[in-house]
């Protein structure tokens, strides 16, 4: 508290104009002393029972108020509205309640006077009031978080004038009315979170104009009409949640053009028709929930090639026929497939699909037709035998030649010293022309296949994605990088410092006859969120990816949902026990192991900070991992995520 007061005094003293600096500094200093005295009278070192009533009117040049994650109670003071230069207001995660005093309205109408506002965070309180009276024109405003309160009223259309707005989170309130079409003007908007309210009407087609949008969540409202096809124009969308509404009609095929989408939830609506085949061609889609609708017909065969899909739920529909032949459907629990018209296939709880039996020739066919049919089938059978024998003989010849050539070559993969065509043909044969069943991983730069060569040597082969314009990389640069990979020596490999596997991926592809434009080649779900709009790759991006991978290791699954919750600083997430986050397949660690897990969890969460500058460096991470582990404040099963963050 002393540091805070000294900092405020320093600001109040030196942020005034030259003409009135002495008078303003004196007023600010007097106000600070009064506030300090009120705190001292509490005879406490914390603010756990302190009402938020400082003398804000005495600080006309105040730029930032940041009192989040305390236990402040009472109402927000009138005097905040007089701070015309205020840019950041953060009172999140307190116990503020009731309406804010009459002069500033239920949601501070005096905030309209704070035209310099850039960031407002009031989430996780018990605030009430009409949100439509809160905001005016704020040209510099880029972040609004008012979730988990008791606000009511309609979303003000004036928010469409906040051209710099990047995050708008009004979820978990009591908002009514329609979603303003004016929000379609927010060209910088990344997250639009309006879930768990009482919004009605249709989803505005203008949302499709939000070209930078990555997260759109309007779940648990009363939205009706159809899903606008214009959503397919939000090309950077990663998370789309329209669940728990009363949306009607069919699923627009335009949704399939969202090639960056990782999670799609359309469950618990009144959707009808068939599942669009385009959804099976979405290369990054990991989670798909279409349950509790009225979808019919069979599941499109395009899902047979959906290698990225890991979780599905299509229960409570009218679907029938064979399920796709991929892991996501084969390993899905019966609860994700149940209550359909007649699904079959290789999954727990489903019946096997019946084999198709061709119809026998009708007895009414005349003898001449029978003779022609038999002759045709006999000829076709002979042709198949000849072609089959020829293919077998050719394959044997190729294998014999390959073995003889490989026997003469001591190092099969020496750079450009072997028959490249022969090795390529061996790879094609071993993978059956790169069939998806041999695919063991997909990244932003290519797909990796497991290949067993005729010499019984097992290797990993990466098939690079083609460039957007169809051109290939510079041959000389490509050859040089391959040579570097094969000659590398590193202490983290075998005893001879020889590499056995390497991931050849380049974050930037350049062409000699073009300007220096970059092309993102990272894996979705692991890259830092700021990459989506800054396209700037730096150390902090790697730190974020390290945090995602570390959480995935201790959780036993991708931590996408947890990261989203941590990013929004949801109150329920911070109170979640750490033991519920750990891999449920393993027993709860004890003693020294528990301390190590606690340290790793703290480091991982710190690496995921939404502000890149607040993430640790990798050197700091290394030092934390090598130093003595944290002392357990209580038994591991009682520690919450919030306590981990505060350690």
Secondary structure, DSSP 8 states (H G I E B T S, - for coil): -HHHHHHHHHHHHHSS-TTTHHHHHHHHHHHHHHHHHHHHHHT-SS-TT-B----GGG-TT--EEE-TTS--EE---GGGGG-TT--EEE--SSEEEE---TTTTTTTGGGGG-TT--EEE--SSEEEEEGGGT----TT--EEE--SSEEEEE--GGGGG-TT--EEE--SSEEES---GGGGG-TT--EEE--SS--EE---GGGGG-TT--EEE--SSEE-SB--GGGGG-TT--EEE--SS--EE---GGGGG-TT--EEE--SSEEEE---GGGGG-TT--EEE--SSEEEE---GGGGG--S--EEE--SSEEEEE--SSHHHHT--GGGT-SSSEEESSSTT-B-----------TTS-HHHHHHHHHHHHHHHHHHHHHHHHHHHHHHHHHHHHHHHHHH-S-TTSTTSS-HHHHHHHHHHHTTTT-GGGEEEE-SSEEEEEEE-TTS-EEEEEEE---TTS----HHHHHHHHHHHHH-B-TTS-TT-B-S------S----TTS---------TTTS-TTHHHH----HHHHHHHHHHHHHHHHHSS--HHHHHHHHTT-HHHHTSBGGGTS-TTS----HHHHHHHHHHHHHHHHHT-SSGGGS--HHHHHHHHHS-----SS-GGG-BHHHHHH-
